[in-house]
Amino acid sequence: MEAKIKKKEFIRYDEGAERYSMSKHSFMKLAQEARAVYKINRITLVSVPIFEEYLESFRV
């Protein structure tokens, strides 16, 4: 039986900046441009699939 690793669907700004090796400000700006930002009560989350799709659009 293989254990499936579940990828995170949403991350916070700090975690995203670290994951994608960029400043928090840069990550926040790109996430907003990608329209991947969701606000739930006072928590701001970024959709990983939407953000990664946006990043892929810059690949040549």
N, CA, C and O atoms as a GROMACS GRO file, in nm:
protein
  240
    1MET      N    1   0.083  -0.118   0.000
    1MET     CA    2   0.000   0.000   0.000
    1MET      C    3   0.089   0.125   0.000
    1MET      O    4   0.175   0.140   0.087
    2GLU      N    5   0.069   0.213  -0.095
    2GLU     CA    6   0.147   0.336  -0.102
    2GLU      C    7   0.076   0.449  -0.030
    2GLU      O    8  -0.046   0.466  -0.041
    3ALA      N    9   0.153   0.524   0.043
    3ALA     CA   10   0.096   0.641   0.111
    3ALA      C   11   0.094   0.757   0.013
    3ALA      O   12   0.194   0.787  -0.052
    4LYS      N   13  -0.019   0.821   0.003
    4LYS     CA   14  -0.031   0.936  -0.087
    4LYS      C   15   0.002   1.063  -0.010
    4LYS      O   16  -0.045   1.085   0.101
    5ILE      N   17   0.085   1.144  -0.073
    5ILE     CA   18   0.120   1.272  -0.013
    5ILE      C   19   0.020   1.375  -0.064
    5ILE      O   20   0.007   1.397  -0.185
    6LYS      N   21  -0.048   1.436   0.027
    6LYS     CA   22  -0.148   1.536  -0.011
    6LYS      C   23  -0.082   1.672  -0.022
    6LYS      O   24  -0.023   1.722   0.075
    7LYS      N   25  -0.092   1.732  -0.139
    7LYS     CA   26  -0.036   1.866  -0.159
    7LYS      C   27  -0.131   1.968  -0.097
    7LYS      O   28  -0.253   1.952  -0.099
    8LYS      N   29  -0.071   2.071  -0.043
    8LYS     CA   30  -0.153   2.177   0.015
    8LYS      C   31  -0.224   2.254  -0.095
    8LYS      O   32  -0.165   2.285  -0.198
    9GLU      N   33  -0.350   2.284  -0.073
    9GLU     CA   34  -0.428   2.362  -0.168
    9GLU      C   35  -0.409   2.512  -0.144
    9GLU      O   36  -0.411   2.591  -0.238
   10PHE      N   37  -0.390   2.550  -0.018
   10PHE     CA   38  -0.377   2.690   0.018
   10PHE      C   39  -0.259   2.709   0.113
   10PHE      O   40  -0.230   2.623   0.196
   11ILE      N   41  -0.190   2.822   0.098
   11ILE     CA   42  -0.080   2.856   0.186
   11ILE      C   43  -0.092   3.002   0.226
   11ILE      O   44  -0.161   3.081   0.161
   12ARG      N   45  -0.022   3.038   0.333
   12ARG     CA   46  -0.018   3.177   0.378
   12ARG      C   47   0.100   3.246   0.309
   12ARG      O   48   0.186   3.181   0.251
   13TYR      N   49   0.101   3.378   0.318
   13TYR     CA   50   0.206   3.457   0.251
   13TYR      C   51   0.346   3.416   0.294
   13TYR      O   52   0.434   3.398   0.209
   14ASP      N   53   0.369   3.400   0.424
   14ASP     CA   54   0.503   3.366   0.473
   14ASP      C   55   0.550   3.232   0.416
   14ASP      O   56   0.664   3.219   0.370
   15GLU      N   57   0.462   3.134   0.419
   15GLU     CA   58   0.497   3.001   0.369
   15GLU      C   59   0.522   3.004   0.218
   15GLU      O   60   0.612   2.937   0.167
   16GLY      N   61   0.441   3.081   0.146
   16GLY     CA   62   0.457   3.092   0.002
   16GLY      C   63   0.588   3.159  -0.037
   16GLY      O   64   0.655   3.115  -0.131
   17ALA      N   65   0.624   3.264   0.034
   17ALA     CA   66   0.749   3.334   0.006
   17ALA      C   67   0.867   3.239   0.025
   17ALA      O   68   0.961   3.239  -0.055
   18GLU      N   69   0.862   3.159   0.129
   18GLU     CA   70   0.969   3.063   0.155
   18GLU      C   71   0.969   2.952   0.050
   18GLU      O   72   1.075   2.914   0.000
   19ARG      N   73   0.852   2.900   0.017
   19ARG     CA   74   0.841   2.790  -0.080
   19ARG      C   75   0.893   2.829  -0.217
   19ARG      O   76   0.959   2.750  -0.284
   20TYR      N   77   0.865   2.952  -0.259
   20TYR     CA   78   0.904   2.996  -0.393
   20TYR      C   79   1.029   3.083  -0.393
   20TYR      O   80   1.062   3.145  -0.494
   21SER      N   81   1.098   3.088  -0.281
   21SER     CA   82   1.226   3.160  -0.267
   21SER      C   83   1.219   3.304  -0.317
   21SER      O   84   1.295   3.345  -0.404
   22MET      N   85   1.127   3.378  -0.260
   22MET     CA   86   1.115   3.520  -0.293
   22MET      C   87   1.075   3.596  -0.169
   22MET      O   88   1.039   3.538  -0.067
   23SER      N   89   1.082   3.728  -0.178
   23SER     CA   90   1.042   3.809  -0.064
   23SER      C   91   0.891   3.797  -0.044
   23SER      O   92   0.817   3.763  -0.136
   24LYS      N   93   0.848   3.826   0.077
   24LYS     CA   94   0.705   3.820   0.108
   24LYS      C   95   0.629   3.920   0.022
   24LYS      O   96   0.520   3.891  -0.028
   25HIS      N   97   0.687   4.038   0.004
   25HIS     CA   98   0.623   4.142  -0.078
   25HIS      C   99   0.605   4.096  -0.223
   25HIS      O  100   0.499   4.115  -0.282
   26SER      N  101   0.709   4.036  -0.280
   26SER     CA  102   0.702   3.987  -0.418
   26SER      C  103   0.597   3.877  -0.431
   26SER      O  104   0.520   3.875  -0.527
   27PHE      N  105   0.594   3.785  -0.333
   27PHE     CA  106   0.496   3.677  -0.338
   27PHE      C  107   0.354   3.733  -0.328
   27PHE      O  108   0.265   3.688  -0.400
   28MET      N  109   0.334   3.829  -0.240
   28MET     CA  110   0.202   3.889  -0.224
   28MET      C  111   0.156   3.954  -0.355
   28MET      O  112   0.042   3.938  -0.397
   29LYS      N  113   0.247   4.027  -0.418
   29LYS     CA  114   0.214   4.097  -0.543
   29LYS      C  115   0.180   3.997  -0.654
   29LYS      O  116   0.080   4.014  -0.724
   30LEU      N  117   0.262   3.893  -0.669
   30LEU     CA  118   0.236   3.792  -0.773
   30LEU      C  119   0.106   3.716  -0.746
   30LEU      O  120   0.030   3.688  -0.838
   31ALA      N  121   0.081   3.684  -0.620
   31ALA     CA  122  -0.042   3.613  -0.585
   31ALA      C  123  -0.165   3.696  -0.617
   31ALA      O  124  -0.266   3.643  -0.663
   32GLN      N  125  -0.156   3.827  -0.594
   32GLN     CA  126  -0.269   3.916  -0.626
   32GLN      C  127  -0.287   3.927  -0.777
   32GLN      O  128  -0.399   3.927  -0.826
   33GLU      N  129  -0.176   3.937  -0.851
   33GLU     CA  130  -0.184   3.942  -0.998
   33GLU      C  131  -0.245   3.815  -1.054
   33GLU      O  132  -0.318   3.818  -1.153
   34ALA      N  133  -0.214   3.702  -0.989
   34ALA     CA  134  -0.266   3.573  -1.034
   34ALA      C  135  -0.412   3.553  -0.995
   34ALA      O  136  -0.476   3.457  -1.038
   35ARG      N  137  -0.463   3.643  -0.914
   35ARG     CA  138  -0.599   3.630  -0.860
   35ARG      C  139  -0.616   3.500  -0.782
   35ARG      O  140  -0.717   3.431  -0.793
   36ALA      N  141  -0.514   3.471  -0.703
   36ALA     CA  142  -0.511   3.348  -0.625
   36ALA      C  143  -0.530   3.374  -0.476
   36ALA      O  144  -0.514   3.284  -0.395
   37VAL      N  145  -0.565   3.497  -0.440
   37VAL     CA  146  -0.578   3.535  -0.299
   37VAL      C  147  -0.722   3.522  -0.252
   37VAL      O  148  -0.816   3.569  -0.317
   38TYR      N  149  -0.738   3.456  -0.139
   38TYR     CA  150  -0.870   3.438  -0.079
   38TYR      C  151  -0.862   3.488   0.064
   38TYR      O  152  -0.767   3.458   0.136
   39LYS      N  153  -0.963   3.563   0.106
   39LYS     CA  154  -0.968   3.612   0.244
   39LYS      C  155  -1.087   3.547   0.313
   39LYS      O  156  -1.202   3.560   0.269
   40ILE      N  157  -1.057   3.478   0.422
   40ILE     CA  158  -1.159   3.410   0.500
   40ILE      C  159  -1.150   3.466   0.640
   40ILE      O  160  -1.052   3.444   0.712
   41ASN      N  161  -1.253   3.540   0.679
   41ASN     CA  162  -1.251   3.615   0.805
   41ASN      C  163  -1.128   3.706   0.803
   41ASN      O  164  -1.121   3.796   0.720
   42ARG      N  165  -1.034   3.684   0.892
   42ARG     CA  166  -0.913   3.769   0.895
   42ARG      C  167  -0.790   3.695   0.843
   42ARG      O  168  -0.677   3.742   0.859
   43ILE      N  169  -0.811   3.581   0.782
   43ILE     CA  170  -0.700   3.500   0.732
   43ILE      C  171  -0.692   3.515   0.580
   43ILE      O  172  -0.792   3.502   0.509
   44THR      N  173  -0.572   3.543   0.532
   44THR     CA  174  -0.548   3.554   0.388
   44THR      C  175  -0.473   3.430   0.343
   44THR      O  176  -0.368   3.397   0.396
   45LEU      N  177  -0.529   3.362   0.243
   45LEU     CA  178  -0.468   3.242   0.189
   45LEU      C  179  -0.447   3.256   0.039
   45LEU      O  180  -0.518   3.331  -0.028
   46VAL      N  181  -0.350   3.182  -0.013
   46VAL     CA  182  -0.320   3.182  -0.156
   46VAL      C  183  -0.344   3.042  -0.209
   46VAL      O  184  -0.296   2.944  -0.152
   47SER      N  185  -0.419   3.032  -0.318
   47SER     CA  186  -0.444   2.904  -0.383
   47SER      C  187  -0.318   2.860  -0.457
   47SER      O  188  -0.275   2.926  -0.551
   48VAL      N  189  -0.261   2.748  -0.415
   48VAL     CA  190  -0.138   2.698  -0.476
   48VAL      C  191  -0.159   2.661  -0.623
   48VAL      O  192  -0.078   2.702  -0.706
   49PRO      N  193  -0.265   2.587  -0.660
   49PRO     CA  194  -0.281   2.552  -0.801
   49PRO      C  195  -0.296   2.675  -0.893
   49PRO      O  196  -0.239   2.677  -1.002
   50ILE      N  197  -0.370   2.774  -0.849
   50ILE     CA  198  -0.388   2.894  -0.931
   50ILE      C  199  -0.256   2.970  -0.942
   50ILE      O  200  -0.220   3.016  -1.050
   51PHE      N  201  -0.183   2.983  -0.831
   51PHE     CA  202  -0.056   3.054  -0.832
   51PHE      C  203   0.045   2.983  -0.922
   51PHE      O  204   0.116   3.048  -0.998
   52GLU      N  205   0.053   2.850  -0.912
   52GLU     CA  206   0.150   2.776  -0.994
   52GLU      C  207   0.114   2.783  -1.142
   52GLU      O  208   0.204   2.789  -1.227
   53GLU      N  209  -0.013   2.783  -1.174
   53GLU     CA  210  -0.054   2.797  -1.314
   53GLU      C  211  -0.012   2.934  -1.368
   53GLU      O  212   0.033   2.946  -1.482
   54TYR      N  213  -0.026   3.036  -1.285
   54TYR     CA  214   0.016   3.172  -1.322
   54TYR      C  215   0.167   3.176  -1.347
   54TYR      O  216   0.212   3.235  -1.445
   55LEU      N  217   0.244   3.113  -1.259
   55LEU     CA  218   0.390   3.109  -1.277
   55LEU      C  219   0.428   3.037  -1.406
   55LEU      O  220   0.522   3.078  -1.475
   56GLU      N  221   0.358   2.931  -1.439
   56GLU     CA  222   0.386   2.855  -1.561
   56GLU      C  223   0.367   2.940  -1.687
   56GLU      O  224   0.430   2.914  -1.789
   57SER      N  225   0.280   3.040  -1.679
   57SER     CA  226   0.255   3.123  -1.797
   57SER      C  227   0.378   3.206  -1.835
   57SER      O  228   0.383   3.261  -1.945
   58PHE      N  229   0.477   3.217  -1.744
   58PHE     CA  230   0.598   3.293  -1.773
   58PHE      C  231   0.708   3.206  -1.833
   58PHE      O  232   0.809   3.258  -1.881
   59ARG      N  233   0.690   3.075  -1.830
   59ARG     CA  234   0.791   2.984  -1.886
   59ARG      C  235   0.791   2.994  -2.038
   59ARG      O  236   0.688   3.016  -2.101
   60VAL      N  237   0.909   2.977  -2.093
   60VAL     CA  238   0.922   2.984  -2.239
   60VAL      C  239   0.934   2.846  -2.295
   60VAL      O  240   0.946   2.830  -2.417
   0.00000   0.00000   0.00000
